[in-house]
Amino acid sequence: MAATGEHFSFWKGSEQLFDEKDFDRSDAVRVVKGHMADALGARHLSFLLGSGCSSFKHDADELGIPTMGPMAKSFLTTEGADDASPHVSAGEKDCLRVWLGLDLADARFAGNLERLMEALYGAKFVYQGATEEGPASVAAVIDRVIGKVTRHVLSQCTSGAFSKGDDTVLNLYQSFYQKLLIRDRSLPRPWVFTTNYDLFNERAMDRRGLPYCNGFSGVVERRFNPAMFRYSLAEQLDVSNRRWSTVDGFTYLCKLHGSVNWVEDDVSLFPVRELAEVPSGEIERVLIYPTPAKQSASFVSPYSDLFREFQSQTARDQSVLVTIGYGFGDQHINNIIFQALTIPNFRLIAFVPDDAKGVVGQLRALGDPRISLIGSDSMLSLEPAHYFKSFVSDFMPEAPGRRVEDAVTKVIGELIAGSREAAKGEDAL
């Protein structure tokens, strides 16, 4: 039976598969895991990982990257000492309030930096090019505040406990990719799409030694070339018969909004470069920030190439899209999902809060049996079922027998680490 405070929701079309009064968590896990096992066997499988996947709260501490609500709160509730501060100063707030009628303490902006940026960009359009002293100074303030918002977003994505040695979030991503290995190698390789700027995906696959394609080619200078998504990494099985098979664990990674380690230059036919480490300083990153222009930004390179891959994969025959940590807040992404839903054999599995409104409510109201909505009430549940941790730990199927990822972790932690310690001891002698 359900424990006190426990709540679970599994909507398949218009049918709620669990009665709260007779709810049993172990039974729920078994049913959802079976549903996911079926999805992993689909001809074409894609995942969409949103900002919720990179966030991990332990008590009151954020060990990963905060989602938009906490990120906006930390920016808006901190006042800068002066105009050079990374946060908005009292003078800048007064200017925005007097000239534009924008009060940063307004409930409209609480938890929503995109709405603030929408207002700022609208004001920028009006005051841009002003020559009179008053309007010109307002234009300068608007530009400064927009810059502070974008730098705050970038800072939150590159600094925190995860950048100081805490691997809690990274370990979840490693388990996620390790469990993808059970997918039949005869099927097309899975695609992972993400709106996140961080490097958790890349580092997780690197640490596990899993090959992947993220659209970049080259070794010393890695540059974005969309043609790379047409290639796969294969092993030769029979030289005489020219038989090939894709290597185990190969994954396509597509970062729809860019990445913190992407920069742009004009010295090559392929101007977008991927750096090994996150660059420091004021280097311009290739990112789609939470602005009202982000839908238009998705129409230019490299984003147009990335979104074309997303649209292509979801439109394929017998395609399944699994979303985790995504709140359906990006209309340019939602439009592609809506288009995919016009294809009869497309399936959508979304891990979302049971009390979510907006687009999630509209999807639930459709009563479409191809749409599965899985999660918990965001206020009532002790262990939210729609969190990335729950998805990876409870709902992703795993290989029979001993858990593979535990075995790999044990080898790395005990054998390899132990041999290093032994070598250090010998060197000391």
Steps between C-alpha positions, in 0.01 A plus 500: 500500500605859456704656777393826661576788266551261206333585171544349157343570165512306173266632236484303177264698285192568711563203730665535841669164552528525880233548762644717779308305765650167394835637391810286547833658411677176409216412264517849347875468444451162336232631262695812399822301460315263268367798306855635464634158398251503216609853404870397497409238242337753266640531151596866550561625856569856610531672837445868575678607818394835646648719771348286775746220419802711600347619827541303822394638838646341811320651798531871422814470289503495120763251384431552133366789294184676624192501281358827370299584813785487755738650244271801455451536874874508572543772238203720584527490880868598508577869458826613346720746687551708184448490125812284454359231730379170344154574643266791428588804712254726678567776245426267208180381669388862547573576134295203381215589733488874415555483126344165411263423786689174561516391863734203537314406818182451295348154530504474120878459502533280808627166380500602135807665352359453150209730581742763631712467186187539288427834668863613471527410133176686429641809672831457318321513166337831599809671646764361264673777307372777732725809494346713775678472832210352701386230253863420411583434865192276529614303193839448669331373817282260300806357324684460832211318665455267201872422520474433872214253447688303234820494707303382803352213300846404373651526849233272648576241231876499559543545875362316800560185701536298179794719392675442834515122500142397585402224254143439617337623178775360278451155652131509407589579140755217501235255620260628234742431215612171652142375505452600137746222416225239530339631181533240222803588289312399183269800547590854390705680762310717754502880487526724806377855447547756775426867558773517764827688449702294750749219433349223715411289194843521342690439823277207596563321170871585510537353848317184398705471181187513285531630141263772382445751222410859583535644151865605535793365300874539540748430778715805572233741373153354538251682279127457451417314181138378479605231252647312799146407607481285184789285622528229760788322673510139387710192550591266220355152546584325172757649266416271207125573509540867595274455802499780759322566826477814714705474817317450830400813685531740206267799549414817312503811721328813373516820712211705366588825682877482467767432761722685744810376315391605150656814355494656155768636269515592132818323393337186361212375290372353828515792747363334816774342713477266796759560770626230736435721803252776578663827385548779752462873456268684265527257205169491313333159536272336246186482713128567467424701813148520652392797290192571289722461193593138573244357257647714223851403611413135438476582127870592461810281499592291692158485666311447175708185440440376854125561487482334158645185658243520780217534251640223281535251786154558646343469153647157430292185483434334838664782693484545878593824678563491877516838676651545847552829684326690219202717593377566144584869531678540164249552222751434222562154647133437577407571138726217382347263757149604394589430136631156598168424669331518159691182407286196601782281638685774692499464880575760767602403855531807723618498861328810638334619824146367533377848588668667198277736303546668164618276218517192724136554596412530132681175421315326782167637377556351153446151643736365233612141582835573328580755774621374840539752785687369805581684821396616843327796653778758544382592851373172645762243403797403711687355201381674182467239227570753224847592629805384303625310805179296520499440125856367496491307829146359492355503151780430253530127433833339572680196373408172674727375773739727678459870424758586235556857609568387859756250374676761287500750787645236732782423255585869466467571871674196643733339247624801305508738797663229709775438245573874490533515877731198491713668234524815713615289794772337291618840374523623858732211582 
